[in-house]
């Protein structure tokens, strides 16, 4: 799973024309599995997240250390 949005970010809802604002204390995660329906995506509590992203490896032109205030992924708006 990869974390793609943090509290305050807006994310397009899969298979919908809607967008969703991630509420305080939550995040949006998506599966690395390309098969639709297999662990696809969901909002979860930040309280169950263990670990922290420190580096970005894709896309290659953005390879490197992730600054703590940076959000990555499909988020439409950032804080």
C-alpha positions in Angstrom: 0.0 0.0 0.0 1.1 3.6 -0.6 -0.1 6.7 1.1 -1.4 9.1 -1.5 -3.1 11.9 0.4 -3.0 13.5 3.9 -5.5 15.5 6.0 -6.7 18.5 4.1 -5.9 17.1 0.6 -8.6 16.5 -2.0 -8.5 13.2 -3.8 -10.6 12.0 -6.8 -12.8 9.1 -5.7 -12.1 6.0 -7.8 -14.9 5.0 -10.2 -16.7 8.3 -9.5 -16.8 11.9 -10.6 -16.6 13.0 -7.0 -13.7 14.4 -5.0 -13.2 13.8 -1.3 -11.5 16.0 1.3 -9.4 13.9 3.6 -10.5 14.8 7.2 -8.2 15.5 10.1 -6.6 12.3 11.5 -7.0 10.3 8.3 -5.1 9.5 5.1 -5.8 7.9 1.7 -3.9 4.8 0.8 -3.8 2.9 -2.5 -2.7 -0.6 -3.5 0.3 -1.3 -5.7 -1.8 -4.2 -7.1 -2.9 -3.3 -10.6 -5.9 -5.7 -10.5 -9.1 -3.7 -10.0 -10.9 -4.5 -6.7 -7.8 -6.1 -5.2 -6.9 -4.0 -2.2 -7.7 -0.9 -4.3 -8.0 2.3 -2.2 -9.5 3.6 1.0 -9.4 6.2 3.7 -7.8 5.0 7.0 -7.0 6.5 10.4 -3.5 7.9 10.7 -3.4 6.2 14.1 -2.8 2.8 12.4 -0.1 4.0 10.1 3.4 2.7 11.1 6.5 4.1 9.4 7.3 7.2 7.4 8.3 7.8 3.7 11.7 9.2 3.5 12.6 9.0 -0.2 10.7 9.0 -3.5 11.8 6.6 -6.2 9.2 7.3 -8.9 9.0 9.1 -11.2 12.7 9.1 -11.7 12.9 12.8 -12.3 11.7 13.4 -8.7 14.0 10.7 -7.2 15.4 11.7 -3.8 14.6 12.6 -0.2 11.1 13.7 0.6 10.9 16.8 2.7 8.6 16.4 5.7 6.1 19.0 4.5 5.8 17.5 1.0 2.7 15.5 0.0 2.9 13.0 -2.9 0.4 11.1 -4.9 -2.9 11.9 -6.6 -3.9 14.7 -4.2 -5.4 17.7 -6.1 -4.8 20.4 -3.6 -2.2 20.8 -0.9 -2.3 22.5 2.4 
